[in-house]
Amino acid sequence: MTSLAWLMVPLAMIGVVRVCVVLVAADLYDLSLHRWRPLPYAPTVWVVIPAYNEELCAARAVQSVLDSDYPDVSVIVVDDGSTDGTVASLRGFGSRVQVVSQPNAGKAAAINTGMRLVGDGLVMVLDADSTLSASAVSRMVAHFADPLVLAAAANVKIAAPRGVLGWVQRLEYAVVHRLKQGYTVFNCEYVIGGVGSMFRTSIVRACGYFDTDTMTEDIDFSMKILSVRGNYDWRIIFAADAIAYTQAVPSLSGLLRQRFRWKFGRLQAFYKHRSLFFGNSCSRLLSWLHLPYTAAGEVLVLFEPLFVYVVVSATFQTGWFTGILLLCAVYTGVAVFTVVGDLTEPWRAKLRLLALAPLAYPLLMVIVFVDLVAVLRSLFTVLRGYRPAGRWEHVERTLTSVPG
């Protein structure tokens, strides 16, 4: 027990110090949101929405783009062989919305179909079950006024969370995206997520579009950009002021399916772009620290039950609750600093999240459990020799039930 404790305490301290440093960097990022950007910069923007059996929400996604305050934006919806009324739900939007149908080939293939229809400028990818805030496109475009920016991830928030799982995901998204602000300051961001992500059309063509051989086409393509261009002279960033909304997964089984896709797809992307690890094409901060640390974290999550066992056993043996209270205090502190420092949250939403802060440790342990199961399933999948590629992975949602 003592040897395990001596091993885990330094690991925990390293994790805490890392989070604190990144949160401080996130505060510096907030200052950058107010910096002057060279304007006018008003390129043409296309929004590509891949869709498969999304009749219940595709029209809402399209309408959120059309409600944008950015004037020069067009929508391309790629229907990937839907068997429901997805195409019928999109009638009546007019010339700003182009609907293209193709035989079912997977999400990445649908994105590529849309990408090949755009011209020079900027292109955004939006999931059909998600929406944009009215200012998301214009704020995202402002980041691309910096000619060094090749791609940018939107700040994705959970819309109308319900139940414990909904609020767990709401809090998780808030913490994760606050940390992404810090990663942007250090120029070591490597994930441009699929909801509201934006790219220069030139880099999409230079990279040969999205690959279809991984489960997470967004992580794969983000790392592909880094493999092709590196991050010495170019940047991929997180745009905190460009807000997009997605729906919480309401059931534990649905969350497990979603996180397996995320975990296995990340591992696929890591292996596929393994040359980025300890290489010379990107900064040492990314190649020698951030990526290896993230990969190690995927392994260390397997030891989380052992870590909890050590803490609980030490508590019962000593009669002190210092260890558990310290864990709760650390998670609560991270949650508080995350919520208070987030300039994109209205105070009404902040108060709700702050009310959850004292429960941050048990709430986020739900995500740790889900991640543990996802990593174990990923390992079993590898051992069985099964290599799932790009495909549609629908899960039920809070506001709409999506078949498939």
Residue, then its C-alpha position, 0 to 999 in steps of 0.5 A: m500500500t505504501s509503495l503504491a501511494w508513493l508512486m501515485v502521489p507524484l503522478a497526481m501532483i504532476g497532473v495538478v501542476r499541469v492543470c494549474v499551468v494550463l488554467v493560468a494560460a487560459d487566463l492569458y487567452d482571455l486577454s487575446l480575445h480582446r486584441w485587435r485583429p486586422l479587418p476588414y477580413a470577409p472571405t466566403v464561408w461554406v458550412v458543410i453538414p453531413a447527415y444520415n437519418e437526421e430528419l428530426c434535427a437537420a433543419r434546425a442545424v441549417q436554420s441556425v447557420l442561416d440565422s448567422d450574422y455573417p452575410d456571406v455564408s452558404v450551406i451544403v448538406v450531404d445526405d449520406g443515404s438516409t432512409d428516413g425523411t432527412v431530405a424532405s425536411l430540408r425543402g424550402f430553404g432556398s438557394r443558400v442551401q444546397v442538398v446533395s444525396q449520395p449512397n451511404a459511405g460514412k461520415a468522412a466520405a460525406i464531409n469530403t463530398g461537401m468539401r469538394l463543392v466549396g470554392d476558395g475561402l473558409v469551410m466549416v463542418l457542423d454535425a446535423d444534430s448541433t447548432l451555431s450561435a448567431s455570432a459563431v461564424s463571424r467570430m470564427v472568421a475573425h480568428f482567421a484574419d491571422p494568416l498563420v491560422l489553418a484551422a480552428a475548433a469551436n467552443v461546444k456547449i451542452a444545450a439544455p442539460r437534463g438529469v445527472l448525466g446531462w449536467v455531468q457532460r455540461l461540466e465536463y465540456a466546460v472544463v475541457h474547453r477551458l483547458k483548450q484555451g491554455y493549449t492554444v496559448f502554448n500552440c500545442e492544440y491537436v484536436i479540431g472537433g467536428v462540431g463547428s470546426m473551421f478550415r481554410t479550404s486551401i489546407v483541406r485540399a493540400c491534405g487530400y481531404f478527410d481520411t475514411d479509415t479511422m472512427t474519429e475523422d476530426i482528430d485524424f484530420s487535425m493530426k494530418i494537418l500537423s503532419v503535413r504543415g507542422n506547427y512552427d509556422w502555422r497554427i491550429i487553435f481553439a476559438a473560445d468565442a465561437i459558440a456551438y451547441t450540441q445535445a447531451v447523451p441521456s443514457l449511460s449506454g449511449l455515453l459508453r458507445q460515444r466514448f468508445r468511438w472517441k477513445f478508439g478513434r484517438l488511439q487510431a489517430f495516434y498510431k497513424h500519425r505516430s511520427l508526430f511523437f518525439g519528432n521534429s516537424c512540430s514544437r517540442l512542447l507538442s511532440w515531446l510533452h503534450l502528445p506523449y502525456t495525453a497518450a500516457g493518460e489513456v493508459l493511466v486511466l486503467f489504474e484509476p480503480l487502483f488509485v481510488y482503492v489506495v485513497v479509500s483504504a488509506t482513509f479507513q486505515t487512518g480514520w482521516f478523510t484528508g485524502i478524499l477531502l483533498l481530491c474533492a477540494v482539487y476538483t472543486g477548485v478546478a471547476v470554480f476557476t473554470v466557470v468563473g474565468d469563462l467569459t463566454e458563459p452568462w452569469r445565470a449559467k455560471l451560478r448553476l455550474l458553480a452550484l455543482a462545483p462542490l460535487a465536481y469530483p463524484l460527478l466527473m468520476v462518472i466520466v472517468f468510469v466511462d473512459l475506463v470502460a471505453v479504453l478497456r473495450s478499445l484494448f479488447t477490440v485491438l486484441r480481437g484484430y478488429r479495425p473499425a473504420g469511419r462510419w456513422e455512430h448515432v446515439e440517442r440525444t436529450l432533445t431528439s431521438v435519432p434513429g440508426 
